[in-house]
């Protein structure tokens, strides 16, 4: 594969967007779904329905779900790699229509299974269902918030042309924009997929130009983008009330296998450690020779001399995973060898990076931007960590158990980042290189711990405003964003006026399938930083425990997974262990810069 075009190969799933096998798979899935309906609908709660019957149903559900995932991965990855092509738009919309249809058909499953185990909770403890104990526990917790079959079907129909459509409008609208910016002193036209790499660029003038250009132009579309967010959030408030959730975050707590107490402990820890982050920002201000830090400098990385080719990057990330655990390196190598990574930037490509696990293929696909800078190697190592996680779990777990909840899903990915940082520090040739590596690690982690916490406060403020009957136009939304942002930074950072529109470029607020997407990243970062402290203390003894945690996938709760590696996430002081690692990095940087 050439350096110029690093594109993934999805033909392991389907040969093209018009592959006849797509229609064949859809038709076969519809037939299997009709068989499940005929065999089980209205019959799950009869006295003769046993744990063995439930096991057989779950196995059929898994077979259908895994095959649906094939179509999902192919259509979504085709679309997100290039949202401007008619054929990728067509396959994406076709999948969304199919998804809505099949989910409507199967809406009875979670309702009837939920009712069955809600009324017969002891059945979850039967040996034959031991593999699904954690999954069924979540189904039971969701049941009180389920509606009738007809209402659930109507919600799915509504979402297809409601919240889902608003999300697609926002994504397509922004990804199709072109921006004029000065990059390394040269006037260029950039796409939105260039935005995230460039706001981390070591050249400050580049960051200033990109921020002003992107936020300024998108800000002119505030009527469109604010309409999308207002309607997605407003729709969710109605759903919360209809489903009788305690709060807008309640569903997220169930989905992520966590509690409000754990989240409250987490956010309290963040607030108590803002001063540690500001201490780092003060050092960064000094390193940048600035009188005061600016918003464009929050994401900015210090210049790292080396620029990486794609082959050098491949060798580097394989090495860091292999040095930790041999099989991890083999997994990463396999992902590269099968061309499962899309790393070129192009017009119409989704901004940011993600990993798309593939159960039937026992592997993963990764989308990320890459132009050779170290700040692009880090997200690649992060996403490859996800790939390792899904690779291991998909080989040991059944479909309903192979994906971890969001709180633990980031474990291998963030650990991969730390392994990269550790490796770069070990091979650093000078004090200046060590300063750069540490400052860039603290920058990235600081964004996750503190800026993403601000995003959570921001999202909560939107729901509070809706409850008060406030109309969320673009300027009102921006007011709430700036308020949440300033809770972290206070008056220690200056901002361009255009940066009040920054919320528009963050895709997580616009996701139609989940709310409060940001706090799991904060939990995951502190969780892994705490694990890293444990790893430094225990050495190689820690590695098999860590691998066991990853292999468990979603078969255990976050609390149970924590126990595998000897930590208790329910204790308030656990989160302080994670911030201790961050503070140690700040201390080390402070010593190097004196």
C-alpha positions in Angstrom: 0.0 0.0 0.0 1.4 3.4 -0.9 2.2 6.2 1.4 -0.2 8.4 -0.6 -3.3 6.4 -0.1 -3.6 4.3 3.1 -7.1 2.9 2.7 -8.7 -0.1 4.4 -9.8 -3.1 2.5 -13.4 -4.1 3.4 -13.7 -6.8 0.8 -13.3 -9.5 3.5 -16.9 -8.6 4.3 -18.4 -7.7 1.0 -16.7 -7.1 -2.4 -18.4 -3.7 -3.1 -21.4 -1.5 -2.2 -23.4 -3.4 -4.8 -22.2 -6.9 -3.9 -25.2 -9.3 -4.4 -24.2 -11.0 -1.1 -25.5 -8.0 0.8 -29.0 -8.6 -0.5 -28.7 -12.3 0.1 -27.5 -11.6 3.7 -30.4 -9.2 4.3 -32.9 -11.7 3.0 -31.5 -14.5 5.0 -31.6 -12.4 8.2 -35.2 -11.4 7.6 -36.1 -15.1 7.2 -34.2 -16.0 10.4 -35.9 -13.2 12.2 -39.3 -14.3 11.1 -38.5 -17.8 12.4 -37.6 -16.3 15.8 -40.8 -14.4 15.9 -42.8 -17.4 15.0 -41.1 -19.6 17.6 -40.9 -17.1 20.5 -43.1 -14.1 20.3 -45.8 -14.2 23.0 -44.4 -17.5 24.3 -41.4 -16.5 26.5 -43.4 -16.0 29.7 -45.4 -19.2 29.6 -44.9 -21.7 32.6 -43.1 -24.2 30.4 -40.4 -21.8 29.2 -37.2 -22.9 30.8 -33.6 -21.7 31.3 -32.6 -24.1 28.4 -35.2 -22.4 26.2 -33.8 -19.0 27.0 -30.3 -20.2 26.2 -31.4 -21.5 22.8 -33.1 -18.1 22.1 -30.0 -16.1 23.1 -27.8 -18.3 20.9 -30.1 -17.6 17.9 -30.2 -13.9 18.8 -26.4 -13.9 18.7 -26.2 -15.6 15.3 -28.5 -12.9 13.9 -26.8 -10.0 15.6 -23.3 -11.1 14.4 -24.5 -11.2 10.8 -26.2 -7.9 11.1 -22.9 -6.5 12.3 -21.3 -7.6 9.0 -23.6 -5.3 7.1 -23.2 -2.6 9.7 -19.4 -2.6 9.6 -19.3 -2.6 5.8 -21.9 0.1 5.2 -20.8 2.5 8.0 -17.1 2.1 7.3 -17.6 2.6 3.6 -19.6 5.8 4.4 -17.4 7.3 7.0 -14.3 6.8 4.9 -15.9 8.9 2.1 -19.3 10.5 2.8 -19.3 12.3 -0.5 -19.7 9.3 -2.7 -23.2 8.4 -4.0 -22.6 4.7 -3.5 -21.4 5.0 0.1 -24.4 7.2 0.9 -26.7 4.7 -0.7 -25.4 1.7 1.2 -25.4 3.6 4.5 -29.0 4.6 4.1 -29.9 1.1 2.9 -28.4 -0.3 6.1 -30.1 2.2 8.3 -33.5 1.3 6.7 -32.7 -2.4 7.1 -31.6 -1.9 10.7 -34.8 0.0 11.6 -36.9 -2.8 10.1 -35.2 -5.7 11.8 -35.0 -3.9 15.1 -38.7 -3.3 14.9 -39.3 -7.0 14.2 -37.1 -8.0 17.2 -38.4 -5.3 19.6 -40.4 -7.9 21.4 -37.3 -9.8 22.4 -35.9 -7.5 25.0 -39.4 -6.7 26.3 -40.4 -10.3 26.8 -37.1 -11.6 27.9 -36.8 -8.6 30.3 -40.3 -9.3 31.7 -39.5 -13.0 32.1 -36.3 -12.5 34.1 -37.7 -9.5 36.0 -40.5 -11.7 37.3 -38.2 -14.8 37.6 -34.9 -13.3 38.8 -33.6 -16.6 40.2 -33.4 -18.1 36.6 -30.3 -15.9 35.9 -28.4 -17.9 38.4 -29.0 -21.3 36.7 -25.8 -22.9 35.5 -27.0 -23.2 31.9 -27.2 -19.4 31.7 -23.9 -18.7 33.5 -22.3 -17.3 30.3 -25.1 -14.6 30.0 -25.4 -13.6 33.7 -24.0 -10.1 33.3 -25.9 -9.5 30.0 -29.2 -10.7 31.5 -28.6 -8.5 34.6 -28.5 -5.4 32.3 -31.6 -6.6 30.5 -33.4 -6.9 33.8 -32.4 -3.4 34.9 -33.6 -1.9 31.6 -37.0 -3.7 31.7 -38.8 -1.2 34.0 -38.0 1.5 31.3 -39.3 -0.4 28.4 -42.6 0.5 26.7 -45.1 -1.7 24.8 -44.0 -3.5 21.6 -46.0 -1.0 19.5 -44.5 2.0 21.2 -41.0 0.6 20.9 -41.6 0.0 17.1 -42.9 3.6 16.8 -39.7 4.9 18.5 -37.5 3.0 16.0 -39.5 4.4 13.1 -39.4 7.9 14.6 -35.6 7.7 15.1 -34.9 6.8 11.5 -36.2 10.1 10.2 -35.7 12.0 13.5 -32.7 11.8 15.7 -30.8 9.6 13.3 -31.5 11.9 10.4 -30.4 15.0 12.5 -27.1 13.2 13.3 -26.5 12.3 9.6 -27.3 15.9 8.5 -24.8 17.3 11.0 -22.1 14.8 10.0 -22.6 15.2 6.3 -22.9 19.0 6.5 -19.6 19.4 8.3 -17.7 16.8 6.4 -18.5 18.3 3.1 -17.2 21.8 4.1 -13.9 23.1 2.7 -11.8 25.5 4.8 -9.0 27.9 3.8 -6.2 27.9 6.3 -2.5 28.7 6.6 -0.7 25.4 7.3 3.1 25.8 8.1 3.1 29.1 6.3 1.3 27.9 3.2 -2.3 28.8 2.2 -4.2 25.5 1.8 -7.8 24.3 1.4 -8.4 21.6 4.0 -11.3 19.2 4.8 -12.8 18.6 8.1 -10.9 15.3 8.5 -7.8 17.5 8.7 -9.1 19.5 11.6 -8.2 17.3 14.6 -4.6 16.6 13.5 -4.0 20.2 12.7 -5.3 21.6 16.0 -2.6 19.5 17.6 0.1 20.8 15.2 3.3 22.0 16.8 3.2 25.2 14.7 1.1 27.7 16.7 0.2 29.9 13.7 -1.2 26.8 12.0 -3.4 26.0 15.0 -4.6 29.6 15.1 -5.5 29.6 11.4 -7.2 26.2 11.5 -9.3 27.1 14.6 -10.4 30.4 13.2 -11.2 29.0 9.8 -13.1 25.9 10.9 -14.9 27.3 13.9 -15.6 30.6 12.1 -17.1 29.0 9.0 -19.1 26.3 10.9 -20.3 29.1 13.2 -22.0 30.7 10.2 -24.0 27.4 10.0 -25.2 27.7 13.6 -28.8 27.7 12.7 -28.5 24.2 11.1 -26.1 22.7 13.6 -28.0 24.1 16.7 -31.2 22.8 15.2 -29.7 19.3 15.0 -28.5 19.4 18.6 -31.6 21.0 20.0 -33.8 18.4 18.4 -31.7 15.5 19.3 -31.6 16.7 23.0 -35.2 17.7 23.0 -36.2 14.3 21.6 -34.2 12.6 24.4 -35.9 14.6 27.1 -39.3 13.3 25.8 -37.9 9.7 25.8 -36.6 10.1 29.3 -40.0 11.2 30.6 -41.9 8.5 28.7 -39.5 5.7 29.8 -39.5 7.0 33.4 -35.8 7.4 33.7 -34.6 9.2 36.8 -32.6 11.7 34.7 -31.2 12.1 31.2 -28.0 10.2 32.2 -29.9 7.3 33.7 -29.9 5.1 30.6 -26.2 5.7 30.1 -25.6 4.5 33.7 -27.4 1.2 32.9 -25.7 0.8 29.6 -22.3 1.3 31.1 -22.9 -0.9 34.2 -22.2 1.9 36.6 -24.0 4.0 39.2 -24.6 7.7 39.9 -22.4 7.4 43.0 -19.4 6.2 41.0 -19.9 9.1 38.6 -20.3 11.6 41.4 -17.0 10.3 43.0 -15.3 10.6 39.6 -16.4 14.2 39.0 -15.5 15.2 42.5 -12.0 13.8 42.0 -11.7 15.8 38.7 -12.8 19.1 40.4 -10.3 18.4 43.3 -7.5 18.0 40.8 -8.1 20.9 38.5 -5.1 22.7 40.2 -2.8 19.9 39.1 -3.9 20.4 35.5 -3.5 24.2 35.7 0.0 23.6 37.2 0.8 21.7 34.0 -0.7 24.4 31.8 1.6 26.9 33.6 4.6 24.8 32.7 3.3 24.6 29.1 2.9 28.3 28.9 6.6 28.7 29.9 7.7 26.1 27.4 5.8 27.9 24.6 7.4 31.3 25.7 3.9 32.9 26.1 2.7 35.5 28.6 -0.6 33.7 28.8 -1.9 30.4 27.3 -4.5 30.6 24.6 -7.3 28.2 23.7 -5.4 27.1 20.6 -2.6 25.9 22.8 -4.7 23.5 24.9 -4.6 20.8 22.2 -1.3 22.0 20.7 1.7 19.6 21.0 5.3 20.6 21.3 7.3 20.0 18.1 8.8 16.6 17.9 11.8 16.5 15.5 11.1 13.1 14.0 8.4 12.7 11.3 7.3 9.2 10.7 6.7 7.3 7.5 3.8 4.9 7.5 6.2 1.9 7.6 8.1 3.4 10.5 4.9 3.9 12.3 3.8 0.3 11.6 7.1 -1.0 13.0 6.9 1.3 16.1 3.4 0.4 17.2 3.9 -3.3 16.6 7.1 -3.1 18.7 5.5 -1.4 21.7 2.7 -3.9 21.9 5.0 -6.9 21.3 7.4 -5.7 24.0 4.5 -5.7 26.5 3.0 -9.0 25.5 4.0 -11.1 22.4 0.5 -11.9 21.3 -0.5 -8.3 21.4 2.2 -7.5 18.9 1.0 -10.4 16.7 -2.5 -9.0 16.7 -1.4 -5.5 15.8 0.7 -6.9 13.0 -2.3 -8.9 11.6 -4.4 -5.7 11.5 -1.8 -4.0 9.4 -1.2 -7.1 7.2 -4.9 -7.4 6.3 -5.1 -3.7 5.4 -7.7 -2.9 8.0 -6.6 0.7 8.6 -7.8 3.8 6.8 -5.3 6.5 7.5 -5.3 8.9 4.6 -7.1 12.2 4.9 -9.6 13.1 2.2 -12.6 15.2 1.5 -15.7 13.6 2.9 -13.9 11.5 5.5 -15.2 11.5 9.1 -13.0 13.6 11.4 -11.2 11.9 14.4 -10.4 8.3 14.9 -12.3 5.1 15.8 -12.0 1.3 15.9 -14.7 -0.9 14.5 -14.6 -4.4 16.0 -15.7 -7.3 13.7 -16.9 -10.3 15.5 -17.3 -12.8 12.7 -13.9 -11.8 11.3 -12.3 -11.9 14.8 -10.5 -8.7 14.1 -11.1 -4.9 13.8 -11.0 -2.0 11.3 -9.4 1.4 12.3 -10.1 4.8 10.8 -7.6 7.6 11.7 -5.9 10.5 10.1 -2.1 10.2 9.4 0.4 12.6 8.0 3.5 11.5 9.9 3.3 13.6 13.1 3.8 12.0 16.5 0.3 13.3 17.5 -1.1 11.1 14.8 0.9 8.0 16.0 -0.7 8.3 19.4 -4.3 7.9 18.3 -3.3 5.0 16.0 -1.7 3.3 19.1 -4.9 4.0 20.9 -7.2 2.5 18.3 -4.9 -0.5 17.9 -5.4 -1.1 21.6 -9.1 -1.3 20.9 -8.3 -3.8 18.1 -6.3 -6.0 20.5 -9.1 -5.9 23.0 -11.8 -7.0 20.5 -9.5 -9.5 18.9 -8.9 -11.3 22.2 -12.5 -11.0 23.5 -14.1 -12.2 20.2 -12.1 -15.4 20.4 -13.2 -16.3 23.9 -16.7 -14.7 24.2 -20.0 -15.2 22.5 -21.4 -12.2 20.6 -23.5 -10.7 23.4 -20.4 -10.7 25.7 -17.5 -9.7 23.4 -17.9 -6.0 23.6 -17.0 -4.3 26.9 -19.1 -1.5 28.3 -17.8 2.0 27.6 -16.2 2.3 31.0 -13.8 -0.6 30.3 -13.7 -0.5 26.5 -10.9 2.1 26.6 -8.6 0.0 28.8 -6.4 -1.5 26.1 -6.4 1.6 24.0 -5.3 4.0 26.7 -2.8 1.4 27.9 -1.4 1.4 24.4 -0.9 5.2 24.6 1.0 4.8 27.8 3.2 2.0 26.4 4.0 4.3 23.5 4.9 7.2 25.9 7.1 4.8 28.0 8.9 3.6 24.9 9.5 7.1 23.5 10.9 8.2 26.9 13.2 5.2 27.1 14.7 5.9 23.7 14.8 9.7 24.0 18.2 11.1 23.0 18.0 14.4 25.0 16.3 16.2 27.9 14.4 18.3 25.3 13.0 15.2 23.7 11.8 13.9 27.2 10.2 17.3 27.9 8.4 17.1 24.6 7.2 13.6 25.1 6.0 14.2 28.7 4.3 17.6 27.8 2.5 15.9 24.9 1.3 13.0 27.1 0.1 15.5 29.7 -1.6 17.5 27.0 -3.6 14.5 25.6 -4.5 13.1 29.0 -5.4 16.6 30.4 -7.9 17.0 27.5 -9.5 13.7 28.3 -9.7 14.2 32.1 -10.6 17.8 32.2 -11.9 19.1 28.9 -14.1 16.0 28.5 -15.4 16.6 32.1 -16.4 20.0 30.9 -18.2 18.4 28.0 -20.2 16.4 30.5 -21.2 19.5 32.5 -22.1 21.2 29.2 -24.3 18.3 28.1 -26.1 18.3 31.5 -26.6 22.1 31.3 -28.4 21.6 27.9 -30.9 19.2 29.5 -31.4 21.5 32.5 -32.1 24.4 30.1 -34.7 22.3 28.1 -36.4 21.4 31.4 -36.7 25.1 32.2 -38.2 25.8 28.7 -35.2 27.7 27.4 -34.8 27.8 23.6 -31.4 26.4 22.5 -30.3 28.6 19.6 -26.7 28.7 18.6 -25.6 31.5 20.9 -27.4 30.0 23.9 -25.7 26.7 23.4 -22.4 28.5 23.1 -23.1 30.3 26.4 -23.5 27.0 28.1 -20.4 25.6 26.4 -18.2 28.5 27.5 -19.5 28.3 31.1 -18.6 24.6 31.3 -15.2 25.2 29.7 -14.4 28.1 32.1 -15.2 25.8 35.1 -11.9 24.1 34.2 -9.8 26.9 32.9 -11.1 30.0 34.7 -9.3 33.1 33.6 -6.0 31.2 33.0 -6.6 30.8 29.3 -7.7 33.3 26.6 -10.1 32.4 23.7 -10.9 33.6 20.3 -14.6 34.6 19.9 -14.9 31.9 17.1 -14.0 29.2 19.7 -17.5 29.6 21.3 -18.6 27.4 18.4 -16.3 24.6 19.3 -19.2 22.4 20.5 -20.3 22.1 16.9 -17.2 20.1 15.9 -17.5 17.5 18.7 -19.5 14.6 17.2 -20.4 13.0 20.6 -23.2 15.4 21.4 -25.0 14.5 18.2 -24.9 10.7 18.5 -28.5 9.5 18.2 -28.0 6.2 19.9 -26.5 7.4 23.2 -26.3 10.3 25.6 -23.4 11.4 27.8 -20.8 9.8 25.7 -17.9 11.7 27.3 -17.6 10.6 31.0 -16.8 7.0 30.1 -13.5 8.3 28.6 -12.7 10.2 31.8 -13.4 7.0 33.9 -11.4 4.9 31.4 -8.4 7.3 31.5 -8.2 7.3 35.3 -8.9 3.6 35.4 -6.0 2.8 33.2 -3.7 5.4 34.9 -4.4 3.5 38.1 -3.7 0.2 36.4 -0.5 1.6 35.1 0.5 2.5 38.7 -0.2 -1.2 39.5 1.8 -2.4 36.5 4.8 -0.3 37.6 4.6 -1.8 41.1 3.9 -5.5 40.1 5.9 -5.8 36.8 5.4 -8.9 34.7 3.0 -10.5 37.3 0.5 -7.9 36.2 0.5 -8.8 32.5 -1.6 -12.1 32.6 -4.1 -10.4 34.9 -4.5 -7.5 32.4 -4.9 -10.0 29.5 -7.5 -11.9 31.4 -9.4 -8.6 31.9 -9.4 -8.0 28.2 -10.4 -11.5 27.3 -13.4 -11.2 29.6 -14.9 -8.6 27.2 -18.4 -7.6 28.5 -19.1 -10.9 30.3 -18.4 -9.2 33.7 -19.3 -5.9 35.2 -16.7 -3.2 35.6 -16.5 -3.9 39.3 -15.8 -7.6 38.6 -13.3 -6.7 35.9 -11.5 -4.4 38.3 -11.2 -7.2 40.8 -9.3 -9.3 38.3 -6.4 -6.8 38.5 -6.9 -6.1 42.2 -8.7 -2.7 42.2 -12.1 -1.6 43.6 -13.7 1.2 41.5 -16.5 1.7 43.9 -14.1 3.3 46.5 -13.8 7.1 46.2 -10.0 7.0 46.7 -9.6 4.7 43.7 -9.9 7.6 41.3 -7.2 9.5 43.2 -4.8 6.7 42.3 -5.3 7.6 38.6 -4.7 11.3 39.2 -1.6 10.4 41.2 0.0 9.0 38.0 -0.9 12.3 36.2 0.6 14.3 39.0 3.8 12.2 38.9 4.1 13.0 35.2 3.7 16.7 36.0 6.3 16.4 38.8 8.7 14.8 36.4 8.2 17.5 33.7 8.6 20.2 36.3 12.0 18.8 37.3 13.2 18.6 33.7 12.2 22.2 33.0 13.9 23.8 36.0 
